[in-house]
């Protein structure tokens, strides 16, 4: 699943490309695409895209109130959902499209003039701007969990953003110590719990644990202040390194392309010692680690009911 670096870099690319573009058409391609009933997506028609941001694993596409046509006193822009110009927004607060890509979703750029399929493969929703530029939300597979929430005004106190913990990159050592004291558990789970700290997933959790040389199953409530500080430093380092990589690409990377020391490298030599990368396998995912670096050489039992190294 895309994490802070991938979402942040993609938001930057989209903002550089589409900021100021006026939304002309919103086309749901799947009944699962939009997660909110009000306001309607059509309320954003005729509005300029003023920014594309990132919060945790979400893209935030913010549309300003419609531009006024000085000659007519009406809104500028092109046609709406159909070809009759109806269903256009008529003022009010900013509208934000909160987009979650889930595991394999993408918000793809459609260049002006490029051929548009009526039913694009894996398409969930399509957004067209007056200039001919488009964005296509896609997700492979059958589950179709990616989607869009349309929120009016501020988004911080509305779902799905309201339930998130602080951004992982914005937590200092003192704040991290407080969070760990209040949410004791295994380090890998703690790092991935979006209600506690947000924006990290399995890859970065694996990389952080390896960077700080801790077992992924270390109990966070037992970490002293020095170790907590190293966890914070590791979060900053792995996010920054991944962000540099992601910013150097024309589009969002695939999971296998992202830099890693242990994640997805089961059986490969550890980059920091002479041991090999191992995995604790779960039904739907793996936790990667290096026994030589992280567990004093102990190999963790490969099942979910084991008594893991503390």
Backbone torsions as a table, in degrees:
resi	resn	phi	psi	omega
1	UNK	NA	134.8	176.2
2	UNK	-57.5	138.7	-179.6
3	UNK	-116.4	-166.7	-174.7
4	UNK	-48.1	-50.4	-174.9
5	UNK	-62.6	-43.6	-177.5
6	UNK	-67.8	-43.1	-179.6
7	UNK	-68.4	-42.5	-178.8
8	UNK	-64.2	-45.3	179.9
9	UNK	-65.3	-37.6	179.5
10	UNK	-68.8	-37.7	176.0
11	UNK	-60.6	-41.3	178.5
12	UNK	-63.6	-42.6	178.4
13	UNK	-62.6	-45.6	-177.8
14	UNK	-65.9	-39.6	179.9
15	UNK	-65.6	-42.1	179.0
16	UNK	-62.3	-32.7	-176.9
17	UNK	-84.1	-39.1	-165.5
18	UNK	-119.2	-3.7	-179.5
19	UNK	-58.3	132.1	-178.6
20	UNK	92.7	-13.3	178.8
21	UNK	-68.4	140.5	-179.6
22	UNK	-96.3	128.2	-176.9
23	UNK	-72.5	127.1	-176.6
24	UNK	-105.2	-36.7	-172.7
25	UNK	-150.2	140.6	171.0
26	UNK	-122.0	125.5	-175.4
27	UNK	-126.5	102.0	172.8
28	UNK	-66.2	132.1	178.4
29	UNK	-110.0	-5.8	178.0
30	UNK	-148.1	144.0	-179.7
31	UNK	-69.6	-11.5	178.8
32	UNK	-90.8	-3.6	-169.8
33	UNK	-65.4	-47.0	-174.5
34	UNK	-102.1	127.7	-172.4
35	UNK	-96.4	-6.9	179.9
36	UNK	-122.0	151.6	-179.3
37	UNK	-97.1	-26.3	-177.6
38	UNK	-147.0	134.1	-1.2
39	UNK	-71.7	159.6	177.1
40	UNK	-69.3	148.1	175.5
41	UNK	-55.1	-31.7	-179.2
42	UNK	-63.6	-17.0	178.1
43	UNK	-64.3	-17.2	179.8
44	UNK	-88.5	-7.4	-178.6
45	UNK	-63.9	138.6	-177.6
46	UNK	83.1	-0.5	-179.0
47	UNK	-98.9	144.9	175.3
48	UNK	-81.8	143.3	173.9
49	UNK	-77.3	111.8	-174.0
50	UNK	-95.5	-22.2	177.0
51	UNK	-163.1	156.0	170.6
52	UNK	-126.6	118.9	-177.1
53	UNK	-123.7	-174.0	-178.0
54	UNK	-138.2	135.1	170.1
55	UNK	-135.2	114.1	-176.9
56	UNK	55.7	-121.5	-179.1
57	UNK	-99.8	18.8	-176.8
58	UNK	-111.2	140.6	167.6
59	UNK	-88.6	139.6	179.8
60	UNK	-119.9	107.2	177.4
61	UNK	-100.3	108.1	-173.7
62	UNK	-102.1	125.9	179.8
63	UNK	-109.2	128.5	179.3
64	UNK	-78.2	166.2	173.1
65	UNK	-55.4	152.7	-175.2
66	UNK	-56.8	145.0	176.3
67	UNK	-72.4	142.4	-179.9
68	UNK	-91.0	138.1	174.4
69	UNK	-87.9	111.3	-176.1
70	UNK	-59.1	-30.2	-175.9
71	UNK	-74.4	-36.6	-173.4
72	UNK	-111.0	-14.6	-175.4
73	UNK	76.9	3.1	179.7
74	UNK	-100.7	-171.7	-179.6
75	UNK	-89.8	149.7	175.9
76	UNK	-84.0	-177.3	175.7
77	UNK	105.5	178.9	-174.8
78	UNK	-101.8	-153.8	-174.2
79	UNK	-74.1	162.6	-175.5
80	UNK	-94.8	-136.6	-175.4
81	UNK	-61.3	-39.3	176.1
82	UNK	-107.2	-148.7	178.5
83	UNK	-106.9	10.2	-175.5
84	UNK	-101.6	-0.6	176.7
85	UNK	78.1	4.5	179.5
86	UNK	-77.9	173.5	173.0
87	UNK	65.7	29.6	179.1
88	UNK	-89.6	144.6	177.8
89	UNK	-62.7	154.2	-174.4
90	UNK	-133.8	40.1	174.4
91	UNK	107.0	-167.6	-179.8
92	UNK	98.2	-159.7	-177.8
93	UNK	-73.3	170.3	171.1
94	UNK	-59.4	151.2	171.8
95	UNK	-115.9	135.5	179.2
96	UNK	-120.4	127.3	171.4
97	UNK	-91.3	111.5	178.3
98	UNK	-94.5	116.6	-171.8
99	UNK	-113.6	124.6	174.1
100	UNK	-111.8	124.3	-177.0
101	UNK	-86.5	-12.2	-176.4
102	UNK	55.4	-145.7	-171.7
103	UNK	-72.6	-51.2	-172.9
104	UNK	-121.4	10.7	-178.7
105	UNK	-71.0	157.8	177.0
106	UNK	-144.5	146.9	170.4
107	UNK	-107.8	98.3	-170.0
108	UNK	-93.1	147.2	178.5
109	UNK	-86.7	132.5	173.7
110	UNK	-110.1	113.4	-176.0
111	UNK	-69.3	148.4	176.2
112	UNK	-56.4	134.7	179.3
113	UNK	86.5	-12.9	179.2
114	UNK	-69.5	146.3	-179.0
115	UNK	-64.2	135.6	179.5
116	UNK	-110.8	124.5	174.5
117	UNK	-79.1	141.7	178.1
118	UNK	-63.1	-38.9	179.7
119	UNK	-128.3	79.0	-178.4
120	UNK	-63.4	144.4	-179.4
121	UNK	-59.4	131.7	178.7
122	UNK	65.1	12.8	-176.9
123	UNK	-72.8	137.6	175.8
124	UNK	-111.2	-40.4	-179.4
125	UNK	-158.3	150.7	179.3
126	UNK	-130.4	139.7	179.8
127	UNK	-123.0	127.6	-179.1
128	UNK	-118.9	139.9	179.2
129	UNK	-109.6	163.0	-176.8
130	UNK	-57.0	-32.4	-177.0
131	UNK	-74.2	-11.4	-173.8
132	UNK	100.9	-12.0	174.8
133	UNK	-65.7	145.8	178.8
134	UNK	-139.1	161.7	172.9
135	UNK	-129.0	135.3	-178.2
136	UNK	-123.1	119.0	175.0
137	UNK	-87.2	121.7	-179.5
138	UNK	-126.5	157.5	172.5
139	UNK	-156.3	121.0	178.0
140	UNK	-73.5	166.3	177.7
141	UNK	89.5	-173.7	-174.2
142	UNK	-106.2	-15.2	-173.9
143	UNK	-73.6	-37.2	176.9
144	UNK	51.7	62.6	179.8
145	UNK	-96.1	-15.6	175.3
146	UNK	-65.1	154.5	-179.2
147	UNK	-180.0	-175.6	-173.2
148	UNK	-129.9	132.3	170.3
149	UNK	-105.9	131.6	177.7
150	UNK	-103.4	116.3	-174.4
151	UNK	-122.1	142.5	-179.7
152	UNK	-104.4	137.1	-179.0
153	UNK	74.1	-148.2	-180.0
154	UNK	-68.7	149.0	-176.3
155	UNK	-106.1	-11.7	-171.6
156	UNK	-61.6	-32.0	-176.3
157	UNK	-103.6	15.3	-179.9
158	UNK	-118.7	148.1	175.0
159	UNK	-68.0	144.0	8.0
160	UNK	-91.5	2.9	-175.4
161	UNK	-76.3	-33.3	-173.0
162	UNK	-58.8	-32.2	-175.9
163	UNK	-84.8	1.6	-176.4
164	UNK	-82.4	147.1	170.1
165	UNK	-77.5	177.9	178.9
166	UNK	-60.8	151.2	177.0
167	UNK	-57.7	133.1	-174.5
168	UNK	-58.0	-33.8	-177.6
169	UNK	-79.6	-4.2	-177.6
170	UNK	-109.6	8.7	-178.7
171	UNK	-99.0	122.1	178.9
172	UNK	-86.8	171.8	-176.9
173	UNK	-56.1	-40.5	179.6
174	UNK	-65.0	-42.8	178.3
175	UNK	-65.2	-38.3	179.1
176	UNK	-65.4	-40.2	178.8
177	UNK	-60.8	-39.8	178.3
178	UNK	-65.2	-42.6	179.6
179	UNK	-63.8	-41.3	-179.7
180	UNK	-67.2	-36.1	178.5
181	UNK	-67.4	-31.9	-177.0
182	UNK	-87.9	-17.3	-175.4
183	UNK	-134.6	63.6	-178.1
184	UNK	-63.9	141.5	179.5
185	UNK	172.0	-167.4	179.6
186	UNK	-78.0	141.5	-173.1
187	UNK	-56.8	-46.0	-177.6
188	UNK	-62.1	-43.2	177.3
189	UNK	-65.4	-41.3	179.5
190	UNK	-58.1	-47.1	-177.3
191	UNK	-64.4	-27.4	-176.7
192	UNK	-96.1	-4.2	-176.9
193	UNK	-80.7	105.7	-174.3
194	UNK	-66.2	-17.8	177.7
195	UNK	-79.6	-16.1	-178.4
196	UNK	-100.4	-62.4	168.7
197	UNK	-132.2	144.3	-169.8
198	UNK	-117.1	152.6	172.3
199	UNK	107.5	-13.5	179.5
200	UNK	-98.8	150.3	177.0
201	UNK	-131.4	-158.4	-173.3
202	UNK	-65.1	-43.5	-177.3
203	UNK	-61.7	-52.7	-177.1
204	UNK	-67.8	-33.3	175.8
205	UNK	-61.7	-43.9	176.1
206	UNK	-59.4	-45.2	-176.6
207	UNK	-67.9	-38.7	179.3
208	UNK	-64.5	-47.1	179.5
209	UNK	-59.5	-41.1	178.9
210	UNK	-67.8	-42.2	-178.1
211	UNK	-61.7	-37.9	-176.9
212	UNK	-92.2	-0.2	176.4
213	UNK	59.8	49.0	177.3
214	UNK	-124.1	148.6	171.4
215	UNK	-60.6	139.7	175.6
216	UNK	-62.4	-15.6	-178.8
217	UNK	-107.3	17.1	172.8
218	UNK	-62.6	144.3	-179.5
219	UNK	-84.2	120.0	-172.6
220	UNK	-64.8	-30.5	-179.7
221	UNK	-67.0	-12.4	-178.9
222	UNK	-102.2	3.4	-177.8
223	UNK	-83.5	132.7	179.5
224	UNK	-81.8	175.3	-173.5
225	UNK	-60.8	-37.4	179.7
226	UNK	-63.6	-43.7	-179.6
227	UNK	-68.2	-39.9	177.1
228	UNK	-59.0	-42.5	177.3
229	UNK	-61.5	-37.5	178.2
230	UNK	-69.4	-33.6	175.5
231	UNK	-63.1	-45.4	178.6
232	UNK	-60.9	-44.2	179.2
233	UNK	-63.4	-37.5	179.4
234	UNK	-67.5	-38.9	176.5
235	UNK	-58.7	-49.2	-179.1
236	UNK	-60.8	-42.1	-175.8
237	UNK	-67.4	-47.7	-176.0
238	UNK	-70.6	-34.0	176.3
239	UNK	-66.6	-45.7	-179.4
240	UNK	-61.8	-43.3	-179.8
241	UNK	-64.1	-42.2	179.4
242	UNK	-68.8	-33.8	179.6
243	UNK	-68.0	-39.6	175.3
244	UNK	-59.9	-45.4	178.4
245	UNK	-60.5	-47.0	-174.1
246	UNK	-69.3	-35.6	179.6
247	UNK	-68.6	-18.4	178.9
248	UNK	-86.0	4.0	-177.3
249	UNK	-109.9	151.9	178.0
250	UNK	-77.0	-18.9	179.1
251	UNK	-151.5	170.2	-176.0
252	UNK	-61.4	136.1	-179.2
253	UNK	-72.1	161.6	168.3
254	UNK	-86.8	157.9	-175.1
255	UNK	-54.8	-43.4	-176.1
256	UNK	-67.8	-17.6	-178.3
257	UNK	-86.3	-15.0	-172.1
258	UNK	-76.1	141.6	-176.4
259	UNK	-64.9	140.7	179.0
260	UNK	-157.3	150.0	173.7
261	UNK	-93.6	-36.0	-179.0
262	UNK	-129.3	-32.6	-173.9
263	UNK	-60.6	126.2	178.3
264	UNK	70.9	15.4	-175.0
265	UNK	-117.2	32.7	-179.4
266	UNK	-55.0	127.5	179.2
267	UNK	89.4	-12.0	179.6
268	UNK	-84.7	156.3	177.8
269	UNK	-64.0	141.6	173.7
270	UNK	-66.7	139.1	-178.4
271	UNK	-75.2	-12.0	-174.7
272	UNK	-111.5	-13.8	-178.9
273	UNK	-151.0	-171.3	-176.4
274	UNK	-91.5	1.7	-179.6
275	UNK	-81.9	-177.7	177.0
276	UNK	-115.7	159.4	177.1
277	UNK	-78.5	132.9	-179.7
278	UNK	-117.8	173.3	-178.9
279	UNK	-140.9	142.9	164.2
280	UNK	-100.2	115.6	-172.9
281	UNK	-91.6	129.2	172.5
282	UNK	-110.5	176.4	-177.8
283	UNK	-59.4	-42.3	-173.2
284	UNK	-114.2	-4.4	-177.7
285	UNK	-162.8	172.5	178.9
286	UNK	-123.7	149.8	170.0
287	UNK	-108.4	116.6	-178.8
288	UNK	-95.6	147.1	179.7
289	UNK	-161.8	166.3	173.7
290	UNK	-116.3	118.5	-178.8
291	UNK	-62.4	-38.9	-179.2
292	UNK	-62.8	-38.6	-178.2
293	UNK	-86.1	-32.6	-163.9
294	UNK	-115.0	-24.3	-173.5
295	UNK	-128.3	21.4	179.5
296	UNK	63.2	26.6	178.8
297	UNK	92.3	-10.3	-179.6
298	UNK	-75.1	133.8	177.1
299	UNK	-90.9	124.9	-178.2
300	UNK	-75.2	138.2	178.8
301	UNK	-62.5	140.3	-171.8
302	UNK	-93.5	60.0	171.0
303	UNK	-157.8	160.1	-170.8
304	UNK	-77.8	-8.8	-176.9
305	UNK	-104.8	3.8	-177.6
306	UNK	-70.9	159.9	171.3
307	UNK	-88.1	99.3	-174.3
308	UNK	-73.8	160.2	175.8
309	UNK	-60.3	133.6	-179.2
310	UNK	-100.1	NA	NA
